Amino acid sequence: MKKLKVIELFAGVGGFRLGLEDSDNYKVVWSNQWEPSTKTQHASLVYEARFGKQNHSNMDISEVESKVIPDADILVGGFPCQDYSVATTLQNSKGLIGKKGVLWWSIHRILSEKKNPPKYLFLENVDRLLKSPSNQRGRDFAIMLKSLDDLGYAVEWRVINAADYGLPQRRRRIFFLGYHKSTSLYKQFKKNTPTDWIFDSGTIASAFPITGTSSHITSFTIDEDLVSLSENFNVGAKLSPFQNTGVFINGKVHTTKSTPNFDGKRTVLGDILEKGIIPEEYYIAEEEYAKWEYLKGAKKETRTAKTGFSYNYSEGSMIFPDALDNASRTIITGEGGKSPSRFKHVVQTKKGLRRLTPIELERLNMFPENHTAIEGISNTKRAFFMGNALVVGVVQRIGKILTHKISSS
C-alpha cells in the first residue's frame, strides 16, 4: 500500500505524527503549529528539531491560504475547544462564517476550499466538546457534525480513556474519524447498520473494543442549516443528546453509551519511573510537605472573594502520594515547577517525595524519551507540552486499523 499523505494541524510537539509514522503507512507532507499568545514558539521549535523545518508552517493557520497546503489523503489534529457558534454575513456567498479566531473554521475552510480535499479526517479534542456550551448542551458538536456532513463526510466518534486499554495515563479525549463520500470506506460505512459499525466493524471499535447494547442507541436527525443549529439546538435542555460513542451519516446521528472491553497487560505509574539518580530539584523539601498535604486534602471552608463576598468551598481529597499500582492521573499544563499544587503528580521514593521528571511525563504520553529536550526549553515548558499532548498509543492503534481498513475496502 502507498503511504497515506498527512496534513497535521495544531501539531504541538508532534504526537499525531509520532503515532502515525510509527506504522510506516503514513507520511506527514505538511504541518502547522502556532501558539497565539507567545513570542517564542516553543512547541514549533521542538517540532522542527525532531522532524525538520521542511514543509512545516509556524503561522496562524487562519491566515494560511489553503492553496499553499499540499493535497493529502488525511487531515489530522487536536484542535482547541472553543465556542463554535456561527453567524450570517452578507459578504460570504455561503451565508455563514465562524467567529474569527475559532480554529474549527480553519479546518472547515481548508476542507471546503481544496479542489481535492482529504479523503479522511482524524481529529481529537477534550470530551466536554460533546456537552458544550452549558446553555445549549451538545450544540458545538452538532455544528461540527453538520458542517462535515455539508462537506461530504460521515463521522464516527468515541471518548477514549487511554488507561482503559492498558496505556499508562488516565486521559479521556474524544477521537473522531471522518470518511469522505468518494471513498470505498464511506460506502462500506453506509452499507453497515449503525449498530454494527459502532460495536463491531467500525475503525474505532476494531482498535478499541467495547461492550454495550444496541437497544440503547438513540437516533435523531440534524437537518437544519448551521445558523439555525447555532441558535436553536437543544436550547434549555439539561443534558447533551450525544453519548460517548456514535456515528453520523447522511444527516442522522446514532449514539450510545459504551463500556471499554479490555483484558490485556496494563502499564501503571510505577512502570514508567526512571531508575537511577534523579536530580535534586524534583525532590520536595520536608518543610513543604504540609502545604502539599493541605492542597491534596479534603476541604470544607469559608472563603472570601476579592469583592468581599463570602462563600462555602468544599472539595474531596486526592490520593497523596500518587498510587504507583494504577495508571497515572491526567497530566495538565501546570504540571511543571516546584510550587505545591493539588494537581501535580507526587511519588513516594526511598529518598522521599518527589515530582515527576520530564522523561517520566513523556513516558506517560508514550513519547520517545527526551523528545522535548532541546536547548532553551525549560523543564516547566516540557511539562506544559505534555499537559497539552495526547497519548501517542491511542493514535498508533487507530492509525494502524485505519490503513488496514482502507487497503481491504
Stockholm file with secondary structure:
# STOCKHOLM 1.0

chainA/1-409         MKKLKVIELFAGVGGFRLGLEDSDNYKVVWSNQWEPSTKTQHASLVYEARFGKQNHSNMDISEVESKVIPDADILVGGFPCQDYSVATTLQNSKGLIGKKGVLWWSIHRILSEKKNPPKYLFLENVDRLLKSPSNQRGRDFAIMLKSLDDLGYAVEWRVINAADYGLPQRRRRIFFLGYHKSTSLYKQFKKNTPTDWIFDSGTIASAFPITGTSSHITSFTIDEDLVSLSENFNVGAKLSPFQNTGVFINGKVHTTKSTPNFDGKRTVLGDILEKGIIPEEYYIAEEEYAKWEYLKGAKKETRTAKTGFSYNYSEGSMIFPDALDNASRTIITGEGGKSPSRFKHVVQTKKGLRRLTPIELERLNMFPENHTAIEGISNTKRAFFMGNALVVGVVQRIGKILTHKISSS
#=GR chainA/1-409 SS CCCEEEEEESCTTTHHHHHHHTTTSEEEEEEECCCTTCSSCHHHHHHHHHHCSTTEECSCGGGSCGGGSCCCSEEEEECCCCCCCEECCSSCTTSCEECTTCTHHHHHHHHHHCSSCCSEEEEEEEGGGGGCSTTSTTHHHHHHHHHHHHTTEEEEEEEEEGGGGTCSBCCEEEEEEEEETTSHHHHHHHHSCHHHIIIIISHHHHHSCEECCGGGCEEEECCSCHHHHHHHTTTTCSSCSCCSEEEEETTEEEEECCEECCCSCCCCGGGGCCCSCCCGGGBCCGGGHHHHHHHHSCEEEEEECTTSCEEEEEECCCCSSCCTTSCBCCCCGGGCSSSCCSSSCEEEETTEEEECCHHHHHHHTTCCTTTTCCTTCCHHHHHHHHHHCCCHHHHHHHHHHHHHHHHHC
#=GC SS_cons         CCCEEEEEESCTTTHHHHHHHTTTSEEEEEEECCCTTCSSCHHHHHHHHHHCSTTEECSCGGGSCGGGSCCCSEEEEECCCCCCCEECCSSCTTSCEECTTCTHHHHHHHHHHCSSCCSEEEEEEEGGGGGCSTTSTTHHHHHHHHHHHHTTEEEEEEEEEGGGGTCSBCCEEEEEEEEETTSHHHHHHHHSCHHHIIIIISHHHHHSCEECCGGGCEEEECCSCHHHHHHHTTTTCSSCSCCSEEEEETTEEEEECCEECCCSCCCCGGGGCCCSCCCGGGBCCGGGHHHHHHHHSCEEEEEECTTSCEEEEEECCCCSSCCTTSCBCCCCGGGCSSSCCSSSCEEEETTEEEECCHHHHHHHTTCCTTTTCCTTCCHHHHHHHHHHCCCHHHHHHHHHHHHHHHHHC
//
